[in-house]
């Protein structure tokens, strides 16, 4: 497969993005910005009863060092990687201190922190922490349902047996731990979990549920729904984007071509429901001309997913179509969602949505949107870049 050369526009966008990351390192130091901006500016993560302001808590903090790893990879500036390593140490501390770990998002948190630190440095310290994080994630695997529960206390009946489409992006941590340890339980968990999602998360038209419930005792599939979409039968845009990237990633480790087809099902539905400017509405139930908010973070995730599809798809024509879709998404993001001038915001992307039903982070920058935008730019500019997942 031939990759298109990076355009001057992409290189300029990459330079602006890495400059913003550098400014943010100076501004936040060892602390963590909030999940989203407020009026397009990041604030320190708010204090809680258990955590100080700026503490490493929640599911999004790893996207912050993730951006540092990317900025170091594309610029060659070792200062970025030194900053990322300092945060990796804090993720190691969080793990051993058992702080806010009751979530399947340990995959996000530890793939982009200690696992990437090990891949960058080869230091056994980070490998050990990554394996421990994977062991903790495996405690969420429910028999006989064959899923990893998404959030919360495993004994909470309101959460019991729930998996969400985002979980596809948490599976690479388990795949990596399985490779490192040789323990077949990890590969089996990834295979079973992704197959359960492939079987149950889709509707007949290839839209997806955000969330699905299984009976944790019998394994019986129960019902689909949403937590962050417009309504239970709608198609949350970020979820469909997670499906593109997540199914494509897992198709390689699982070795099941049906997983690759699942990625394409998400991709084709997503592309068919994009408005003309290329930035999806926050839920794909909305169509051209709607005044519903857009979600730039969904477009950034989808762009990375299209790059992954292009890399793993054996058919040259389909691969080229995925690659074109990736570049089209990047062009749309640069044109429609980047701050102008870049210094006007400390977000890399504007116009993201966190959770519209709860009115959280609507039309703001988001840490994950910034990370995946920078990853997409990196993939466009450096085709030989090795992904962290």
C-alpha positions in Angstrom: 0.0 0.0 0.0 1.3 3.5 -0.9 0.8 6.3 1.6 0.1 9.8 0.3 2.9 12.3 1.2 2.1 14.7 3.9 0.9 18.1 2.7 2.3 21.4 3.7 -1.0 22.0 5.5 -0.6 18.8 7.6 3.0 19.8 8.5 1.9 23.3 9.5 -0.9 21.8 11.6 1.5 19.4 13.2 3.9 22.2 14.1 1.1 24.3 15.6 -0.2 21.3 17.6 3.2 20.4 19.0 3.8 24.1 19.9 0.5 24.0 21.9 1.6 20.8 23.7 4.9 22.6 24.6 3.0 25.6 26.0 0.7 23.3 28.0 3.6 21.4 29.5 4.9 24.7 30.8 1.5 25.7 32.1 0.5 22.5 33.8 3.8 20.9 34.8 3.2 17.7 36.8 -0.6 18.4 37.2 -3.4 17.2 34.9 -5.8 19.4 33.0 -9.5 18.7 33.1 -11.3 16.3 30.7 -12.4 19.3 28.5 -11.8 23.0 28.2 -14.0 25.7 29.6 -14.5 28.5 27.1 -11.7 26.8 25.1 -9.2 26.9 27.9 -8.1 24.0 30.0 -8.3 24.3 33.7 -6.7 22.1 36.3 -8.7 18.9 37.0 -11.0 19.9 39.9 -10.4 18.8 43.4 -12.8 16.2 45.0 -13.2 14.8 48.5 -10.5 12.3 47.7 -8.2 14.1 45.3 -6.4 17.4 45.2 -6.8 19.8 42.3 -4.9 18.6 39.2 -4.6 15.0 40.5 -4.3 12.0 38.3 -7.9 10.7 38.4 -10.6 9.7 35.9 -10.2 8.0 32.5 -8.7 10.7 30.4 -5.5 11.7 32.1 -3.3 9.4 29.9 -4.1 11.4 26.8 -2.0 14.2 28.3 1.3 12.2 28.3 0.1 10.5 25.1 0.4 13.9 23.4 3.9 14.3 24.9 5.0 11.0 23.4 3.6 12.0 20.0 5.2 15.4 20.1 8.6 13.9 21.0 8.2 11.3 18.2 7.5 13.9 15.5 9.9 16.7 16.6 12.8 14.6 18.0 12.8 16.9 21.0 13.7 14.8 24.1 12.1 17.2 26.4 8.7 16.0 25.4 9.6 12.4 26.3 11.1 13.4 29.6 7.9 15.1 30.5 5.9 12.0 29.4 8.2 9.8 31.6 7.5 12.0 34.6 3.8 11.3 34.1 4.4 7.6 33.6 5.9 7.6 37.0 2.7 9.1 38.4 0.6 6.4 36.6 2.9 3.8 38.2 2.3 5.4 41.6 -1.5 5.6 41.0 -1.5 1.9 40.2 0.4 0.8 43.3 -1.6 3.2 45.4 -4.9 1.7 44.0 -6.3 5.1 43.2 -9.5 5.3 41.0 -8.9 2.0 39.1 -12.4 0.6 39.0 -12.9 1.0 35.3 -12.2 -0.8 32.0 -10.4 2.4 30.9 -7.3 1.0 32.5 -6.5 0.2 28.9 -6.5 3.9 27.9 -4.8 4.9 31.1 -1.9 2.4 30.9 -1.4 1.8 27.2 -0.5 5.5 26.8 1.6 5.8 30.0 3.7 3.0 31.2 3.4 0.6 28.2 4.4 3.4 25.9 7.2 4.3 28.3 8.4 0.6 28.1 8.2 0.7 24.2 10.2 4.0 24.2 12.9 3.1 26.7 13.0 -0.7 27.2 13.1 -0.1 31.0 11.8 -3.2 32.8 10.2 -0.9 35.4 7.5 0.1 32.9 6.9 -3.4 31.6 6.3 -4.6 35.2 3.7 -1.8 35.8 2.0 -2.5 32.5 1.6 -6.1 33.3 0.2 -5.2 36.7 -2.3 -2.9 35.1 -3.4 -5.7 32.7 -3.8 -8.0 35.7 -6.1 -5.5 37.3 -8.1 -5.0 34.1 -8.6 -8.8 33.9 -10.5 -8.7 37.3 -13.4 -7.1 35.4 -13.8 -10.1 33.1 -17.2 -11.7 33.8 -17.9 -15.4 33.3 -20.0 -16.7 31.7 -20.9 -13.6 29.8 -17.4 -13.3 28.3 -17.2 -9.5 28.7 -15.2 -7.0 30.6 -17.6 -4.8 32.6 -17.3 -1.1 31.8 -17.5 0.9 35.0 -17.9 0.9 38.7 -18.1 -1.6 41.5 -18.5 -5.1 40.0 -21.2 -5.8 42.6 -23.3 -2.7 41.7 -26.5 -4.1 40.1 -26.9 -0.9 38.0 -23.6 -1.6 36.3 -23.4 -5.3 36.4 -23.0 -6.9 33.0 -22.6 -3.7 31.1 -20.0 -3.3 28.3 -19.6 -0.3 26.0 -18.3 0.2 22.5 -15.4 2.3 23.8 -14.0 -0.9 25.5 -12.6 -2.0 22.1 -9.8 0.5 22.6 -9.0 -1.0 26.0 -8.3 -4.4 24.7 -4.8 -3.7 23.3 -3.5 -3.6 26.9 -4.7 -7.1 27.5 -3.3 -8.3 24.1 0.1 -6.7 25.0 0.1 -8.4 28.5 -0.7 -11.7 26.9 2.2 -11.3 24.5 4.6 -10.4 27.3 3.5 -13.1 29.7 2.5 -15.9 27.4 -0.7 -16.4 29.5 -3.5 -17.4 27.2 -6.2 -16.0 29.5 -5.6 -12.5 28.1 -5.9 -13.4 24.4 -9.0 -15.5 25.2 -10.6 -12.5 27.1 -9.9 -10.2 24.1 -11.3 -12.8 21.7 -14.5 -13.4 23.7 -15.1 -9.7 24.6 -14.7 -8.4 21.0 -16.9 -11.2 19.7 -19.6 -10.4 22.1 -19.5 -6.8 21.0 -19.4 -7.7 17.3 -22.4 -9.9 17.8 -24.6 -7.6 19.9 -23.5 -4.0 19.6 -24.7 -3.6 15.9 -28.2 -3.0 14.7 -29.3 -4.3 11.3 -28.4 -1.0 9.6 -24.8 -1.1 11.0 -25.4 1.7 13.5 -24.2 0.7 17.0 -25.5 0.9 20.5 -23.2 2.8 22.9 -23.8 0.3 25.7 -25.1 -3.3 25.9 -26.1 -5.4 28.9 -25.6 -9.1 29.5 -26.9 -11.2 32.4 -23.7 -11.7 34.4 -24.8 -15.0 35.8 -26.2 -16.7 32.7 -24.4 -14.8 30.0 -27.7 -14.1 28.2 -27.6 -10.9 26.1 -30.3 -8.5 27.4 -30.6 -5.1 25.8 -28.8 -2.2 24.2 -28.9 1.4 25.2 -26.9 4.5 25.5 -25.3 6.6 28.2 -24.1 9.5 26.1 -26.0 9.3 22.8 -29.3 11.1 21.9 -31.5 8.2 22.8 -31.2 4.4 23.1 -31.8 3.7 19.4 -29.7 6.5 18.1 -26.0 6.2 17.0 -23.6 8.2 19.1 -20.9 9.5 16.8 -18.0 8.9 19.0 -19.1 5.3 19.6 -19.2 4.6 15.9 -15.7 6.1 15.6 -14.5 3.9 18.5 -15.9 1.0 16.5 -13.9 1.8 13.4 -10.6 2.1 15.2 -11.2 -0.6 17.9 -12.5 -3.4 15.6 -9.6 -2.6 13.2 -7.0 -2.9 16.0 -8.4 -6.1 17.5 -8.9 -7.8 14.1 -5.1 -8.2 14.0 -4.6 -9.7 17.5 -7.8 -11.8 17.3 -7.0 -13.0 13.8 -10.7 -13.0 12.9 -11.7 -11.4 9.5 -15.2 -10.8 10.9 -13.6 -8.2 13.2 -12.2 -6.4 10.2 -15.6 -6.5 8.5 -17.1 -5.0 11.7 -14.7 -2.1 11.4 -15.9 -1.6 7.9 -19.5 -1.7 9.0 -18.8 1.1 11.4 -16.8 3.0 8.8 -19.4 2.8 6.0 -22.2 3.9 8.4 -20.1 6.8 9.8 -19.1 8.1 6.3 -22.7 7.8 5.0 -23.9 10.1 7.9 -21.3 12.8 7.7 -22.4 16.4 6.8 -20.8 18.1 3.8 -18.1 19.8 5.9 -16.8 16.4 7.3 -17.3 17.0 11.0 -20.0 14.7 12.4 -22.8 15.8 14.6 -22.4 14.5 18.1 -25.0 11.9 17.3 -25.4 10.5 13.8 -29.2 10.7 14.0 -28.8 14.4 13.1 -28.5 15.3 9.4 -27.3 18.2 7.2 -28.7 21.5 8.3 -29.2 20.6 11.9 -28.2 23.0 14.6 -27.0 20.1 16.8 -23.4 20.4 18.1 -20.6 18.7 16.2 -18.0 16.4 17.8 -14.6 17.0 16.4 -13.2 14.3 18.8 -15.3 11.7 16.9 -13.7 12.8 13.6 -10.2 12.6 15.1 -10.8 9.1 16.4 -12.3 8.1 13.0 -9.3 9.5 11.2 -7.0 7.2 13.2 -9.3 4.3 12.6 -9.3 4.9 8.9 -5.5 4.9 8.9 -5.5 1.6 10.8 -8.1 0.2 8.3 -5.8 1.2 5.4 -2.9 -0.5 7.0 -4.6 -3.8 7.7 -7.0 -4.1 4.8 -5.6 -6.7 2.3 -7.7 -5.4 -0.6 -5.9 -2.6 -2.3 -9.0 -0.7 -3.4 -10.6 -0.8 0.0 -7.3 0.2 1.6 -7.0 3.2 -0.7 -10.6 4.2 0.2 -9.8 4.1 3.9 -6.6 6.1 3.4 -8.5 8.7 1.5 -11.1 8.9 4.2 -8.4 9.4 6.8 -6.9 12.3 4.9 -10.4 13.8 4.2 -11.1 13.8 8.0 -7.8 15.5 8.8 -8.5 18.2 6.2 -11.9 18.8 7.7 -10.5 19.0 11.2 -7.8 21.5 10.2 -10.3 23.6 8.3 -13.3 23.5 10.7 -12.0 22.7 14.2 -8.5 24.1 14.9 -8.1 27.3 16.9 -7.2 30.3 14.7 -4.7 31.5 15.6 -3.4 28.5 17.5 -2.5 30.6 20.5 -6.2 31.6 21.0 -6.8 28.3 22.8 -4.7 25.7 24.6 -6.8 22.9 23.0 -5.5 21.4 19.7 -9.1 21.0 18.5 -12.3 23.0 19.2 -15.9 21.9 18.9 -15.8 18.6 20.7 -18.5 17.1 22.9 -18.0 15.0 26.0 -21.6 14.2 27.3 -24.3 16.3 25.8 -27.2 14.6 27.7 -25.6 15.7 30.9 -24.4 19.1 29.4 -20.8 18.3 30.1 -18.1 19.6 27.8 -20.4 20.7 24.9 -18.6 22.6 22.1 -15.2 22.5 23.9 -11.8 21.0 23.4 -11.3 17.5 24.8 -8.2 15.7 25.9 -9.0 12.6 23.8 -9.9 14.7 20.8 -6.5 16.5 21.1 -4.7 13.2 21.5 -6.3 11.5 18.5 -6.0 14.6 16.3 -2.3 14.6 17.0 -2.0 10.9 16.4 -3.8 11.3 13.1 -1.5 14.1 12.0 1.5 11.9 13.1 0.2 9.0 11.0 -0.3 11.4 8.0 3.1 12.9 8.3 5.1 9.9 9.4 3.7 6.7 7.7 6.3 4.5 9.5 5.3 5.7 12.9 4.6 2.7 15.3 1.3 3.1 17.1 1.1 2.9 20.9 -1.9 0.6 21.0 
